[in-house]
Amino acid sequence: MESNMHTYRVSYLYLANAMFIAGSAVVVSKIMVGSLPMFLATELGIIVGMICLIPLVFFIKKEAIQTDLKTNAILLLQALFGVFFYRIFTFWGLQYTTAANSGLITSASPVIVALLAFFFLKERLSRQRILGIFFVVIGLFIINLYPFFKGDTDGSTSIKGNVLILLAVFCEALFSIMSKVACKPVSALYRTAIITFYAFLLLLPFSIYDGLHYDWTRINSSSIFCVFYYGVFVSFLSYVLWFKGIEKVPASSSAVFTSIVPVSSIILSALVLNDSILFVHIIGLICIISGIFVSAYTHAST
């Protein structure tokens, strides 16, 4: 019993650290879009992640290539939605909204996954899960409508950024839904490596265009640091920690840890970017996390 408890505690630590890093990605992305074109910034982070992933998967783990046409098609679609569109919408949206708002909206992902699973996978939506979705929607409305309530003339610009971040969340949710499509089983690390490689190929022509038209004298040390941080920690380490933690923890329990994302992003936005933490952020955060917990509890009890 004591051994099992220790295993769970270690797994919970892995999951918590993975989600903290995921929250930090919002802040790092905000810094990167300040001096780098979004396609180039995304591609550079992916390249750094590949430098870490490829040797680990194929030389240290020595995994064999065992995928068929259907599996590769699914992995390609996951790269398209879960990496390409997700990161482009995120980088684009952060040009118009704050990192704090982005982190809050991103935290709605688990409930959006549940909603998409209802439509595409025909999974049952219980009353409690519907209640959870309701809380998340209320939280999103509070975040988006607040600029108009306080008479902010730039409210429409903020909403544009928030909508783009929400589109990124939907792409991430589609990524999760496609993970449930039946295909040839492959390890989590192998799957991550292949998806990352496909994303690299998808972004290549756009990033080359950005690179050819970019004034490289504009790049600063902060951006370079963020590119390496994004590649090593966000594109690589967070996945490793998540997959390592989820090996011993039920999916229903791991879902709760996604609530760390908005907490991490808001705290780091204040510390690193000097973003103001407003009362409306706290209210929106409470609504969204309440929705996540209600949905996670429902999943655990069914």
C-alpha positions in Angstrom: 0.0 0.0 0.0 2.8 2.4 1.0 4.6 1.6 -2.2 1.5 2.3 -4.3 1.1 5.7 -2.5 4.7 6.6 -3.3 4.2 5.7 -7.0 1.1 7.9 -7.2 2.9 10.8 -5.5 5.8 10.6 -7.9 3.3 10.3 -10.9 1.4 13.3 -9.6 4.6 15.3 -9.4 5.4 14.4 -13.0 2.0 15.5 -14.1 2.0 18.7 -12.1 5.4 19.7 -13.5 4.3 18.9 -17.1 1.3 21.2 -16.7 3.3 24.0 -15.1 5.6 23.9 -18.1 2.5 24.0 -20.4 1.4 27.1 -18.6 4.8 28.7 -19.1 4.6 28.1 -22.8 2.0 30.9 -23.1 4.5 33.4 -21.6 7.4 32.2 -23.7 5.3 32.4 -26.8 4.3 36.0 -26.0 8.0 37.0 -25.8 8.8 35.2 -29.0 6.1 36.9 -31.1 7.6 40.2 -30.1 10.6 39.8 -32.3 10.1 36.7 -34.5 7.5 35.9 -37.2 5.1 33.3 -36.0 5.9 30.6 -38.5 9.6 31.0 -38.0 9.3 31.1 -34.2 7.2 27.9 -34.3 9.6 26.1 -36.5 12.6 27.0 -34.5 11.0 25.6 -31.4 10.1 22.4 -33.1 13.6 21.9 -34.5 15.0 22.2 -31.0 12.4 19.7 -29.8 13.3 17.3 -32.6 17.0 17.5 -31.6 16.0 16.1 -28.2 13.3 13.7 -29.4 14.9 11.9 -32.3 18.1 10.6 -30.6 16.0 9.6 -27.5 13.5 7.6 -29.5 15.6 6.0 -32.2 19.1 5.8 -30.7 18.6 5.5 -26.9 15.2 3.7 -26.8 16.0 2.1 -30.2 12.4 1.9 -31.2 11.6 0.3 -34.6 9.5 2.0 -37.2 6.2 0.1 -37.0 3.4 2.2 -38.5 0.9 1.6 -41.3 -0.8 4.0 -43.7 -3.8 4.6 -41.5 -1.6 5.3 -38.4 0.5 7.7 -40.4 -2.6 9.5 -41.7 -3.8 10.0 -38.1 -0.4 11.1 -36.9 -0.3 13.6 -39.8 -3.7 15.0 -38.9 -2.6 15.3 -35.3 0.5 17.2 -36.4 -1.7 19.5 -38.6 -4.2 20.3 -35.8 -2.3 19.7 -32.6 0.9 21.4 -33.6 0.6 23.4 -36.8 -2.8 25.1 -36.4 -2.6 25.1 -32.6 0.7 26.9 -32.4 0.0 29.3 -35.3 -3.4 30.3 -33.7 -1.6 30.7 -30.3 1.2 32.8 -31.7 -1.2 34.9 -33.8 -3.6 35.4 -30.9 -0.9 36.5 -28.5 -0.3 39.5 -30.8 -3.7 40.8 -29.8 -4.4 39.5 -26.3 -2.5 39.1 -23.0 -0.7 36.0 -21.8 -3.0 35.9 -18.8 -6.1 35.8 -20.9 -4.6 33.2 -23.2 -3.7 30.9 -20.2 -7.3 31.1 -18.9 -8.8 30.3 -22.3 -6.4 27.4 -22.9 -7.4 25.9 -19.6 -10.8 25.2 -21.1 -9.3 22.4 -23.2 -10.5 19.3 -21.2 -14.2 20.4 -21.2 -14.0 21.2 -25.0 -12.6 17.7 -25.5 -15.6 16.3 -23.6 -17.9 18.3 -25.9 -16.2 17.2 -29.1 -16.2 13.6 -27.8 -20.0 13.8 -27.5 -20.4 14.9 -31.2 -17.6 12.8 -32.8 -17.2 9.8 -30.6 -20.8 9.6 -29.3 -19.6 9.6 -25.7 -22.4 10.3 -23.2 -22.7 13.8 -21.7 -24.1 13.5 -18.1 -25.8 16.4 -16.3 -22.6 17.1 -14.3 -20.5 17.2 -17.4 -23.0 19.7 -19.0 -22.8 21.7 -15.8 -19.0 21.7 -16.1 -19.2 23.0 -19.7 -21.6 25.7 -18.5 -19.1 26.9 -16.0 -16.3 27.0 -18.6 -18.5 29.0 -21.0 -19.4 31.5 -18.3 -15.7 31.9 -17.5 -14.9 32.5 -21.2 -17.7 35.1 -21.5 -16.4 37.0 -18.4 -12.9 37.2 -19.9 -14.0 38.3 -23.3 -16.8 40.8 -22.3 -14.9 42.5 -19.5 -13.1 45.1 -21.8 -16.5 46.4 -23.0 -17.9 46.6 -19.4 -15.0 48.8 -18.4 -15.3 50.9 -21.5 -12.1 49.8 -23.2 -12.0 51.0 -26.8 -9.5 48.2 -27.7 -11.9 45.5 -26.6 -12.5 44.3 -30.1 -8.8 43.7 -30.6 -8.6 41.8 -27.4 -11.6 39.6 -28.4 -9.9 38.9 -31.8 -6.9 37.6 -29.9 -9.1 35.6 -27.5 -11.0 34.0 -30.4 -7.8 33.0 -32.1 -6.6 31.4 -28.8 -10.0 29.6 -28.5 -9.5 28.3 -32.1 -6.1 27.0 -30.9 -7.8 25.2 -28.0 -10.3 23.6 -30.4 -7.4 22.3 -32.5 -5.7 20.9 -29.4 -9.0 19.2 -28.5 -9.3 17.7 -32.0 -5.7 16.4 -31.4 -6.9 14.6 -28.3 -10.0 13.2 -30.0 -7.9 11.8 -32.8 -5.7 10.1 -30.2 -8.8 7.8 -29.5 -9.1 6.7 -33.1 -8.2 3.1 -33.5 -4.9 2.6 -35.2 -1.7 0.5 -34.8 -0.5 0.9 -31.2 2.8 2.8 -30.9 4.6 4.2 -27.8 3.9 7.7 -26.6 7.4 8.9 -27.3 7.5 7.4 -30.8 4.1 9.0 -31.5 5.4 12.4 -30.3 8.5 12.1 -32.4 6.6 11.3 -35.6 4.0 14.1 -35.0 6.8 16.6 -34.3 8.5 15.5 -37.6 5.3 15.9 -39.6 4.7 19.3 -38.0 8.3 20.3 -39.0 7.5 19.4 -42.6 4.2 21.3 -42.6 5.8 24.4 -41.3 8.9 24.2 -43.5 7.8 26.3 -46.5 6.2 29.0 -44.4 9.2 29.2 -42.0 11.6 29.4 -45.0 9.6 32.4 -46.4 9.6 34.1 -43.0 13.3 33.4 -42.6 14.2 34.9 -46.0 12.2 38.1 -45.3 13.2 38.5 -41.6 15.8 41.0 -40.5 17.9 38.7 -38.3 19.5 41.7 -36.6 16.1 42.1 -34.7 16.5 38.8 -32.9 17.6 39.3 -29.2 18.9 37.1 -26.5 15.5 36.8 -24.9 14.0 35.4 -28.1 16.9 32.9 -28.5 16.5 31.7 -24.9 12.7 31.3 -25.4 13.2 29.3 -28.6 15.5 26.9 -26.8 13.2 26.8 -23.7 10.2 26.1 -26.0 12.0 23.3 -27.8 13.6 21.6 -24.8 10.9 22.1 -22.1 7.6 22.6 -24.0 8.1 20.4 -27.1 10.1 17.7 -25.3 10.3 17.6 -21.5 6.6 18.4 -20.8 5.6 15.4 -23.1 8.1 13.1 -21.3 6.8 14.1 -17.9 3.2 13.8 -18.9 3.6 10.4 -20.5 5.7 9.2 -17.6 3.1 10.4 -15.0 0.1 9.0 -16.9 1.5 5.5 -17.0 0.5 4.9 -13.3 -2.4 7.3 -12.9 -6.0 6.9 -14.3 -6.9 9.3 -17.1 -9.7 10.7 -14.9 -7.2 11.7 -12.3 -4.7 13.2 -14.7 -7.3 15.5 -16.2 -7.5 17.5 -13.0 -3.9 18.5 -13.4 -4.7 20.6 -16.4 -6.1 23.2 -14.0 -2.5 24.0 -13.2 -2.1 25.6 -16.6 -4.0 28.8 -16.0 -2.5 29.2 -12.5 1.0 28.8 -14.0 0.3 31.2 -16.9 -1.2 33.9 -14.7 1.6 33.8 -12.1 4.3 33.8 -14.7 2.6 36.5 -16.8 2.7 38.7 -13.7 6.3 37.9 -12.8 7.9 37.8 -16.3 5.7 40.1 -18.4 4.3 42.4 -15.6 0.8 41.6 -16.7 -1.8 42.8 -14.3 -3.8 40.1 -12.5 -7.3 41.6 -12.3 -10.3 40.5 -10.3 -12.0 39.4 -13.5 -9.1 37.0 -14.1 -9.7 35.4 -10.7 -13.5 35.1 -11.3 -12.9 33.6 -14.8 -10.3 31.2 -13.4 -12.7 30.0 -10.7 -15.4 29.4 -13.2 -13.1 27.5 -15.6 -11.4 25.4 -13.0 -14.8 24.6 -11.4 -16.0 23.3 -14.8 -12.9 21.2 -15.2 -13.3 19.7 -11.7 -17.0 18.9 -12.2 -16.2 17.2 -15.6 -13.2 15.3 -14.1 -15.3 14.1 -11.1 -18.0 12.9 -13.5 -15.5 11.0 -15.5 -14.1 9.4 -12.4 -17.5 8.3 -11.1 -18.7 6.7 -14.4 
